[in-house]
């Protein structure tokens, strides 16, 4: 695919890592890293809160032009670390993607995760992810999803999405208010097939961790 057809720069430089997270000293372009299946760093920032007494968890619907999992439901804010970047720089993605500002100090670190997925033919994505949870209680309409980064923000009731993600019936459905990039909010229905597939029940583990954080529990990890 040409760069004009993508929602990201295929030449964006990534630091290549070993599986244990130590640097190899090599830097490669995004497209080559995904072609060759190199390990690289990423940050996931989940957003949860309580609005009018209802706990919720935000997901983003990925831009249809993404090179991996286009149009699927994913972490509210996620991004690769460019070569030489750290966690502080990665948190700037929050403003860029959903229009709010936060620093790592405002978020809870939930742990690290190895993720290997073959999202599309010829794309082998091996990520070492640092996972954070940001509490933010604002209404869904106060976010500003960036159309160049995602296609919508979806706010699930936390108890409902825990029940949904814990189930295994592919016919199960869940509805949720969805804020598209034009600023219009509508209630949409989702199935398990709308979520990025994982073999470690990652979204469910995050939802359960978010529930514990919102209850005020300390030392919560995934």
N, C-alpha and C positions, 0 to 999 in steps of 0.2 A: 504494500500500500504506500502511496506517496504521503509525504509529510502533510500536505494540504488536507488529506482525508482523515487525519488523526487528531485526537484531542490532546496529544502530547508530542514532544519533540523526540524523534527516534535517535537523534544524535546527542541527547542529554547524557553527560558523563556520570557513570556510577563507579564506586570503588568495588572491586571484586574481592570477595571474602572466602575464607575457608569455612567448612560447615560449622566449626566452633565459634565463628564470628571474628577470628583474627584476620587482619588484612593480608592480602597476598602482595600488596604493593603495586598491583596492576589496576589501571583504569580503562574502562571500555564504554562504548556507546550503548545506550539503552537497548536498541534493536539487536545488537550483537550479544548482549548479556542474556536477553530473552531467547535468542536463537540457540545459544550455546548452553543454556541452563546453568549459568554462573550464580553462585550465592551472592546476594546483595542486601543492603539494609533498607528497611521500611519502618514507618511509624503508623500505628493505628490509634486514632483518637475517637473513642465512643462518647456519645453525648446522652446523658440521662437527666431526668429532673422530675419535679412534681408540679403540675399545673392544675389549679383548682381542685386540689386533693387527689388528683389522679397521677400516679407514677407512670412515666413513659420512657421509651428508648427510641432514639432516632436512628434511622438508616438512610443512606443515600441510594438513589437509583442511578447507576453509572451512566455516563454519557454514551450514546450509541456509537460514538467514534473511538472509544477506547480500544486499545489493542488487546486487552485482556478482559473477559467477561462483560462485554458491552450490554447495557440495559439491565443488568442484574442488580439485586439489592445487596448492599455492602456496608461496611463501617461508615459512620457519618462523615468522618474526615480521614483520609488515608493518603499516604504519599511515599514515594521513594526518597531516600536521601541522596542528593547529588554528591559527587566526589568532593570530599573535604568538609561536608556539612555535618552538623550535630543536631541534637534534639531541639535546641532552641530555635534553630532555623526551620526545622520541620514544623514547629507549632505555628509558623506563619501561614501554613496551609489552611488553618481554620478560618482566618479572615478571607483568604483567597477563595475558598470553596463555599463557605456558608455565611460569610459576612459578619462574624463576631470575632472579638479578640480575646486571646487567653495565652498564658505562659505555662511552662511545665509545672511551676509552683502551684498553680491553681487546679491541677489535675492529680488524680490518683494513679500511680503506676500499678498495673494489674499483673505484669509479668512479661516474659519473652516467649516467643513462639516461632518454631520452624514451620514453614509452609511451602509445600511443593505442589504445583498444579500445572496441568497441561491444558490451558484455557482454550487454545485454538491450535490447529495443526501448524507445526513449526514454531510454536511458542512454548517454551518450558520455563516457567516462572518459579525460581527458588528464592524465597525471601526469608530473612531473619528479622522478625517483627518485634518492635517494642510496643506494648499495648497499654494505653492509658484510658482512664474514664474521667470525663469532665462533667461536673454537675452544672446544669444551666436550666433554670426554671421558666424561661421566657416562653410566651405562646409561639406556636409554630409560625404564625404570620410575621413574627419579628425577625425571622432569619431571611437571608438574602442569598439563595442558591445561585451560584455562578454558572450560566449556561455553557460556558466553555469547559467546565470541569465536570458537571453532573446534569442530569435531566430533571431530578426532583428530590425533595426531602420527604421522608415518610415517617410519621410519628405513630408508633405502636403503643397501645396500652401495655405496660410491662407485665402484669399478670396474664393478659391474654396472649402475648407473644411467647411467654414462657410455656404456657399450655400448648400452643401451636407448635413450637419448635421441639417440644418433648414428644410430640406425636410422630408417627411414621407413615400415616396413610397419605399417599400422594394426592388423594382427592380432597384433603382438608383445605379449608379456605379461612382467611382472616381478612377483615377489613380495617382500613386505617386512613385517617386524613392525610392527604398528599399535597404538598406545596410544590407546584411546578415553577419553572424559572420565569414565567411571565407574571408571577405573583398571585395566581389563582389557586385556591385550595378546593379540593374535591375529595370525597370519600371513594377509595378504590378498593378492590378485592384482590388479594394476592394468594398464591399457592406456594408450595414448597419449591416448585420449579422456578420461581422468580428469584430465589436466593442463590448466591454462589454456593455450589456444593462443597462440603468439607468432609474429611474422614475422622475428624476429632470433635464434632458437634460444637465447633467454635462459637457460633452465635448464641447457642443455648448457654454455654458456659459464661459468656459475657453477660447475658441477660440475668442469670442467677447471681453473678457477682454484683451487677448494678443494683439488684434488689437488696442485697446485703449492705452495700454502701449507703443506699438511701435510707436504710433502717438505722444507720449510724454505727455499724459494726466496724471495728478496726482490722487492719492486717488482712484485707481481702485480696485474694489472687485468683487467677483462672487456672 
